[in-house]
Amino acid sequence: MPYLALNYFCYTRFVPLWDESARTEINGRFWAFYSWIQRRYWDVGFLQSYRWGNTHNVIISAPIVYFTVRGFVLFILNPTLARRSTAETAHVQQRAGCRNASQKSASGGARRMAFSLYAVVEDLVQSPSVICLMATLILGATMAHVNVVNRLVMSSPALYWLWGRQFVWDPWGGNTIVMLRVFVLWNCIGALFIPNGLPWT
């Protein structure tokens, strides 16, 4: 919703100021405003950041993306799926005691499947901040310039929650040490580059 709201705001604010050819090109699709701007000014579209000339930016954003996705899978997705499979097994065993398999209807199976999917999604939504982080990561890694990934993802509180869980879970593990080094290096270089007007993501 914030993405669509921002697209709509920018569309209504800036498109009326454009010339006729640009207005015709976007053609009333306010939801495509951000991707249209990315394509027009930075030649970036869906998965177009991953080109040979942009390798350095991909390398800069790759550790952030990797550790964020890894943290999401390890600390949110895997526990959710484990809880759901345990609950599903208990539910199946309970139902087996009440009925035999021939009495189950197809509609009941579809309903149970939909409810299970809903329950998994409900478990995954532990925090709006985590969902916003993952949506931003997906948007940045697919539609935007990969520099945007670091800017948006590194400002999310959920990132530090996921990374903090990694520190607690395995304080001296290889991934934790690399993650800490990337984080410190990224912030030190940013602290040097940004005040001096140098390009930094």
C-alpha positions in Angstrom: 0.0 0.0 0.0 2.7 2.6 0.8 4.3 1.8 -2.6 1.0 2.4 -4.5 0.2 5.5 -2.4 3.6 7.0 -3.2 3.2 6.1 -6.9 -0.2 7.8 -6.9 1.1 10.9 -5.1 4.0 11.3 -7.5 1.8 10.6 -10.5 -0.7 13.3 -9.6 2.0 15.7 -8.6 4.4 15.4 -11.5 2.7 13.9 -14.6 0.5 17.0 -15.3 3.8 19.0 -15.6 5.2 16.7 -18.3 5.0 17.2 -22.1 2.3 15.4 -24.1 4.6 12.5 -25.3 5.7 11.6 -21.7 2.1 11.7 -20.5 1.1 9.5 -23.4 3.9 7.0 -22.6 2.8 6.5 -19.0 -0.8 6.5 -20.2 -2.7 6.8 -16.9 -0.9 3.9 -15.1 -0.1 5.5 -11.8 1.1 2.2 -10.3 3.9 2.1 -12.9 5.3 5.6 -12.1 8.3 4.4 -10.1 9.4 1.8 -12.7 8.8 4.2 -15.5 11.1 6.8 -13.9 13.7 4.1 -13.2 13.6 3.0 -16.9 13.6 6.6 -18.3 16.4 8.1 -16.2 18.5 5.1 -15.1 17.7 2.6 -17.8 16.6 0.1 -15.2 13.6 -2.2 -15.5 12.6 -5.6 -14.3 15.8 -7.5 -13.5 17.8 -5.1 -15.7 20.2 -4.1 -13.0 22.0 -7.4 -13.4 24.3 -6.5 -16.3 28.0 -6.6 -16.8 28.5 -2.8 -16.5 26.6 -2.8 -13.2 28.5 -5.7 -11.6 30.2 -3.5 -8.9 26.8 -2.3 -7.6 25.5 -5.9 -7.6 28.5 -6.9 -5.6 27.9 -4.1 -3.1 24.3 -5.1 -2.5 24.7 -8.9 -2.7 25.8 -9.4 1.0 23.0 -7.3 2.3 20.4 -9.2 0.2 22.0 -12.6 1.1 22.1 -12.1 4.9 18.6 -10.6 4.9 17.0 -13.5 3.0 19.0 -16.0 5.0 17.8 -14.4 8.3 14.2 -14.4 7.1 14.4 -18.1 6.1 16.2 -19.3 9.2 14.4 -17.3 11.8 10.9 -16.7 10.4 10.1 -19.1 7.6 11.6 -22.3 8.9 10.1 -22.0 12.4 6.7 -21.2 10.9 6.8 -24.2 8.6 7.9 -26.5 11.5 5.1 -25.3 13.7 2.6 -25.7 10.9 3.7 -29.2 10.1 3.6 -30.2 13.7 0.1 -28.8 14.1 -1.0 -30.4 10.8 0.3 -33.8 12.0 -1.6 -33.5 15.3 -4.8 -32.4 13.5 -4.6 -35.4 11.0 -4.0 -37.8 13.9 -7.0 -36.4 15.8 -9.3 -36.6 12.7 -8.1 -40.1 12.0 -9.5 -41.2 15.4 -12.9 -39.6 14.6 -13.4 -40.7 11.0 -11.8 -43.0 8.5 -10.4 -41.7 5.2 -13.4 -42.6 3.1 -15.6 -40.1 4.9 -13.5 -37.1 4.0 -15.0 -34.8 1.4 -13.1 -33.1 -1.3 -14.4 -29.7 -0.2 -13.2 -30.3 3.3 -9.7 -31.0 2.0 -9.7 -27.8 -0.1 -11.0 -25.8 2.9 -8.3 -27.3 5.1 -5.6 -26.5 2.5 -6.9 -22.8 2.3 -6.9 -22.5 6.1 -3.4 -24.0 6.3 -2.1 -21.5 3.8 -3.9 -18.7 5.7 -2.3 -19.9 9.0 1.2 -20.0 7.4 0.8 -16.5 6.1 -0.6 -15.3 9.4 2.4 -16.8 11.2 4.8 -15.2 8.8 3.4 -11.7 9.5 5.1 -11.5 12.8 5.7 -7.8 12.4 4.7 -5.2 9.7 8.3 -4.1 9.7 9.5 -7.6 8.6 6.9 -7.7 5.8 7.9 -4.1 4.7 11.5 -5.2 4.7 10.9 -8.2 2.6 8.6 -6.3 0.2 11.3 -3.5 -0.1 13.9 -6.2 -0.7 11.9 -7.8 -3.5 11.0 -4.5 -5.1 14.6 -3.2 -4.9 16.2 -6.4 -6.1 13.9 -6.9 -9.1 12.5 -3.5 -10.2 14.9 -0.8 -9.0 18.5 0.0 -9.3 20.4 -2.3 -6.9 21.8 0.8 -5.2 18.3 1.4 -3.9 18.4 -2.0 -2.2 21.0 -0.9 0.3 19.5 2.5 0.9 16.1 1.1 1.7 17.0 -2.2 3.4 19.7 -0.8 5.6 17.2 1.7 7.1 14.7 -0.9 8.1 14.6 -1.8 11.8 13.6 -5.4 10.9 17.0 -5.9 9.3 18.7 -5.4 12.6 16.2 -7.6 14.3 17.0 -10.4 11.9 20.7 -9.8 12.1 20.5 -9.6 15.9 18.9 -13.1 15.9 21.9 -14.3 13.9 24.2 -13.0 16.6 22.3 -14.7 19.4 21.8 -17.9 17.4 25.5 -18.4 16.4 27.7 -15.6 17.8 31.0 -17.0 16.5 29.8 -18.7 13.3 31.3 -18.0 9.9 28.2 -16.3 8.6 28.0 -14.1 11.7 31.6 -12.9 11.4 31.2 -12.2 7.7 27.9 -10.4 8.3 29.5 -8.2 11.0 32.5 -7.4 8.8 30.2 -6.4 5.9 28.1 -4.2 8.1 31.1 -2.4 9.6 32.8 -2.0 6.3 29.6 -0.8 4.6 29.0 1.9 7.3 32.7 3.0 7.4 32.9 3.5 3.6 29.5 5.2 3.6 30.6 7.6 6.4 33.6 8.5 4.3 31.9 8.8 0.9 28.6 10.5 1.6 30.1 13.7 3.3 32.6 14.1 0.5 29.9 13.9 -2.2 31.1 10.6 -3.6 28.6 8.1 -4.9 27.7 5.6 -2.3 24.7 3.4 -2.1 
